[in-house]
Amino acid sequence: MYDVVVVGAGVTGAFIARELSKYRLSILVIDKESDVAMGTSKANSAIVHAGYDAVPGTLKALLNIRGNKMMKRISEELDVSFKMTGSLVVCFSKDGIFELEELKIRGFKNGVEDLEIIGADRLREMEPNISPNAVVALYAPSAGIICPYELTLHAMENAVENGAELKLECELSGISYDREVFRLETTKGVIECRYLVNAAGLYSDTVAEMAGDHSFRINPRKGEYVLLDKIYGSFVNRVIFQLPTDKGKGVLVTPTVDGNLLVGPNAEDIDDKTDTSTTSRGLSEVINVARLSVPSLDTRGIITSFAGLRATGSTGDFIIGPSPVNNKLIHAAGIESPGLTAAPAIGEMVADVLKKNGLKLEDKPDYCPYIEKYTPSRKMSESQWNEAVKKDPAHGRIVCRCEKITEADIVASIRRTIGARNVDAVKRRTRAGMGRCQGGFCSPRVVEILSKELGIPFEEVTKSGGKSVFLLKKTK
Ligand SMILES: Cc1cc2nc3c(=O)[nH]c(=O)nc-3n(C[C@H](O)[C@H](O)[C@H](O)COP(=O)(O)OP(=O)(O)OC[C@H]3O[C@@H](n4cnc5c(N)ncnc54)[C@H](O)[C@@H]3O)c2cc1C
């Protein structure tokens, strides 16, 4: 019997678990996938939004601002790559200034204090590769870029290190409630709890329906991206947006924390919650729109493409609060953008909602907000690296040449609190396979290391859990 079960190990569930792990509670997080951050939290723009876009008074606005303000501290506590680069919304006609003024006022109402409208000369000084047609822009210094997998993984690891439990490949399929106890039917058997938190992303409406709650719907809205090689990473210095539309913040061009250039997303309402395919039409749209901001964008630099699905809620805002059918079921649903930015603030809010609905929150004196820092070989100075190699020669064996990831880094990723169990999980933790060759050289070696570390034959090592094996038969 758990005090709280959280359904969903995305960034929302991770920060809810981390917040609750401050208290004397038994907490379990379940996810149907083989790793944390396998839903929307792994495929997004990775921007820490300043907060001028959301409608004042909404939860999106409130929690965006709070999350933005928390992010620097959180990134230090959780050892997450984060850079406060600032962002620009660029306009291609002088009339655009009226819309920028509106965004600025909206930002001011939301509590973003440092917004500034800048002219063409300053814009070009800040961003030499910006289009000559860009004449005016809204500058938001408090926007930033972050690594979304690190944010999710490290928050969840911190929760686990503070006593929370995590069950992966554990899918919730039914909920019943009797005598103040939830009985959860899952692929790992029946689980019981007193409070249930629904952080199931795209499927949070399905989870609500399992409890007889039909109060909202979640519709998938796809966004496609292209990622460019590191030689293009400094093409822009900040996150470059165009004016937002009714479907979102529009196509952006941004450096990533690891030095690549990310371009996207478009926005397409679809029916299938599993469709993360990219299309040549979608990618062309993204590139063409991005070229309005940065005309010299060189498609020869593209190393991969991907798509993410926004969990667009029928209410238009984040849905955070007790279910109308049972106040011990708390929703954290409809968490579309700026959900990554808002996640730490959503964690706080959900803890507060649980408290208001009767959960006793008693401080745990030994709660530790920090996770142990790990410095990968690629981030070491030459002398540090030499020292590391002397202690463990695995630091000297480069496995991923594109990203300079060593055998020691890969072994460390498997031995983490929430260790990698497949090749994609190693990739998200270390970047092995994220470079120009996209794993062409390193994947077989990663399979080998996983096999040795996990004590399983090569044929059982998967790409991303389930049946996604690499080798069907052992060759002689
Ligand atoms: C294209 C795009 C761009 C974005 N850009 C930004 C951005 O730049 N900045 C920003 O702040 N936000 C951005 N967002 C939003 C942000 O990514 C999301 O708000 C956030 O990742 C949502 O996290 P989550 O944990 O709620 O959902 P998810 O990450 O989807 O996690 C939900 C989890 O629930 C699990 N689950 C579902 N059903 C079950 C079940 N029955 N049993 C067990 N487990 C289940 C899933 O497997 C999944 O792991 C963007 C989103 C998209 C799609």
Ligand as a Chemical Component Dictionary entry (heavy atoms), coordinates in Angstrom:
data_LIG
# 
_chem_comp.id                   LIG 
_chem_comp.type                 NON-POLYMER 
_chem_comp.pdbx_formal_charge   0 
_chem_comp.three_letter_code    LIG 
# 
loop_
_chem_comp_atom.comp_id 
_chem_comp_atom.atom_id 
_chem_comp_atom.alt_atom_id 
_chem_comp_atom.type_symbol 
_chem_comp_atom.charge 
_chem_comp_atom.model_Cartn_x 
_chem_comp_atom.model_Cartn_y 
_chem_comp_atom.model_Cartn_z 
_chem_comp_atom.pdbx_ordinal 
LIG C1  C1  C 0 6.815  19.792 -30.182 1  
LIG C2  C2  C 0 6.906  20.156 -28.733 2  
LIG C3  C3  C 0 7.716  21.206 -28.301 3  
LIG C4  C4  C 0 7.772  21.562 -26.969 4  
LIG N1  N1  N 0 8.649  22.503 -26.561 5  
LIG C5  C5  C 0 8.717  22.870 -25.267 6  
LIG C6  C6  C 0 9.656  23.822 -24.829 7  
LIG O1  O1  O 0 10.507 24.272 -25.588 8  
LIG N2  N2  N 0 9.625  24.224 -23.543 9  
LIG C7  C7  C 0 8.711  23.739 -22.667 10 
LIG O2  O2  O 0 8.690  24.201 -21.533 11 
LIG N3  N3  N 0 7.847  22.762 -23.030 12 
LIG C8  C8  C 0 7.845  22.310 -24.303 13 
LIG N4  N4  N 0 6.988  21.324 -24.694 14 
LIG C9  C9  C 0 6.118  20.720 -23.706 15 
LIG C10 C10 C 0 6.824  19.676 -22.861 16 
LIG O3  O3  O 0 7.631  18.846 -23.638 17 
LIG C11 C11 C 0 5.742  18.855 -22.143 18 
LIG O4  O4  O 0 4.899  19.734 -21.468 19 
LIG C12 C12 C 0 6.296  17.872 -21.144 20 
LIG O5  O5  O 0 7.331  17.093 -21.682 21 
LIG C13 C13 C 0 5.163  16.967 -20.670 22 
LIG O6  O6  O 0 5.681  16.037 -19.776 23 
LIG P1  P1  P 0 4.743  14.954 -19.109 24 
LIG O7  O7  O 0 5.551  14.285 -18.090 25 
LIG O8  O8  O 0 3.469  15.604 -18.686 26 
LIG O9  O9  O 0 4.343  13.976 -20.309 27 
LIG P2  P2  P 0 5.212  12.786 -20.935 28 
LIG O10 O10 O 0 6.624  13.123 -21.042 29 
LIG O11 O11 O 0 4.512  12.383 -22.190 30 
LIG O12 O12 O 0 5.096  11.630 -19.868 31 
LIG C14 C14 C 0 3.912  10.909 -19.649 32 
LIG C15 C15 C 0 4.295  9.491  -19.313 33 
LIG O13 O13 O 0 3.132  8.752  -18.942 34 
LIG C16 C16 C 0 3.322  7.415  -19.350 35 
LIG N5  N5  N 0 2.020  6.753  -19.420 36 
LIG C17 C17 C 0 0.969  7.097  -20.189 37 
LIG N6  N6  N 0 -0.056 6.243  -19.989 38 
LIG C18 C18 C 0 0.359  5.342  -19.068 39 
LIG C19 C19 C 0 -0.252 4.202  -18.461 40 
LIG N7  N7  N 0 -1.496 3.815  -18.762 41 
LIG N8  N8  N 0 0.472  3.483  -17.583 42 
LIG C20 C20 C 0 1.742  3.842  -17.274 43 
LIG N9  N9  N 0 2.367  4.917  -17.835 44 
LIG C21 C21 C 0 1.682  5.659  -18.708 45 
LIG C22 C22 C 0 3.999  7.560  -20.705 46 
LIG O14 O14 O 0 4.693  6.383  -21.069 47 
LIG C23 C23 C 0 4.918  8.744  -20.488 48 
LIG O15 O15 O 0 6.226  8.356  -20.163 49 
LIG C24 C24 C 0 6.954  20.900 -26.030 50 
LIG C25 C25 C 0 6.165  19.823 -26.447 51 
LIG C26 C26 C 0 6.175  19.435 -27.775 52 
LIG C27 C27 C 0 5.410  18.236 -28.192 53 
# 
loop_
_chem_comp_bond.comp_id 
_chem_comp_bond.atom_id_1 
_chem_comp_bond.atom_id_2 
_chem_comp_bond.value_order 
_chem_comp_bond.pdbx_ordinal 
LIG C1  C2  SING 1  
LIG C2  C3  SING 2  
LIG C2  C26 DOUB 3  
LIG C3  C4  DOUB 4  
LIG C4  N1  SING 5  
LIG C4  C24 SING 6  
LIG N1  C5  DOUB 7  
LIG C5  C6  SING 8  
LIG C5  C8  SING 9  
LIG C6  O1  DOUB 10 
LIG C6  N2  SING 11 
LIG N2  C7  SING 12 
LIG C7  O2  DOUB 13 
LIG C7  N3  SING 14 
LIG N3  C8  DOUB 15 
LIG C8  N4  SING 16 
LIG N4  C9  SING 17 
LIG N4  C24 SING 18 
LIG C9  C10 SING 19 
LIG C10 O3  SING 20 
LIG C10 C11 SING 21 
LIG C11 O4  SING 22 
LIG C11 C12 SING 23 
LIG C12 O5  SING 24 
LIG C12 C13 SING 25 
LIG C13 O6  SING 26 
LIG O6  P1  SING 27 
LIG P1  O7  DOUB 28 
LIG P1  O8  SING 29 
LIG P1  O9  SING 30 
LIG O9  P2  SING 31 
LIG P2  O10 DOUB 32 
LIG P2  O11 SING 33 
LIG P2  O12 SING 34 
LIG O12 C14 SING 35 
LIG C14 C15 SING 36 
LIG C15 O13 SING 37 
LIG C15 C23 SING 38 
LIG O13 C16 SING 39 
LIG C16 N5  SING 40 
LIG C16 C22 SING 41 
LIG N5  C17 SING 42 
LIG N5  C21 SING 43 
LIG C17 N6  DOUB 44 
LIG N6  C18 SING 45 
LIG C18 C19 SING 46 
LIG C18 C21 DOUB 47 
LIG C19 N7  SING 48 
LIG C19 N8  DOUB 49 
LIG N8  C20 SING 50 
LIG C20 N9  DOUB 51 
LIG N9  C21 SING 52 
LIG C22 O14 SING 53 
LIG C22 C23 SING 54 
LIG C23 O15 SING 55 
LIG C24 C25 DOUB 56 
LIG C25 C26 SING 57 
LIG C26 C27 SING 58 
# 
